Amino acid sequence: MGALRFIIALAFVVLLVTFGVKNMDPVPVGFYGLPSRNFPLFFLLLGAFSLGALAIWLFSVAEKFRLQWRLRREQSQLRALQGRVREMEERSLVPVPVEDEDVREPHPRENRPAVP
């Protein structure tokens, strides 16, 4: 998998360099009344791409932190509810059977092949 990533990254760099070499023509850039300056088109496109990538990365980091916080909160709630279940089982006089769906035996009808 690492070799495939390297090959894809190398191809991307080669394409980026060839694009940059072909697009080094100066382009005038003005911003709201400021004097315009000439910049190579490649650098303007690279800057715009980099700013977009940075914005996406910042949003993804914020979403990751939000999801981690939510996971910790829900794990805490799960532990509290499991504790309450244990307390109720200890106070109960009748044992409560616990059936886990992953462990239960399949129903006999579920094992039969389909009839054409």
HUCOR-V632865 format. One line per field, one symbol per residue. ss: DSSP state (h for helix, s for strand, l for the rest). phi: phi as a letter, one per 40 degrees, with the letter a starting at -180 (. if undefined). A space follows every 10 residues. Layout:
# HUCOR-V632865
ss: ???
phi: ???
This chain:
# HUCOR-V632865
ss: lhhhhhhhhh hhhhhhhhhh hhlllssssl llllllssss hhhhhhhhhh hhhhhhhhhh hhhhhhhhhh hhhhhhhhhh hhhhhhhhhh hlllllllll lllllllhhh hlllll
phi: .ccccccccc cccccccccc ccbcccbcbb bfgcccbcbc ddcccccccc cccccccccc cccccccccc cccccccccc cccccccccc cccccccbbc ccbccccdcc cccccc
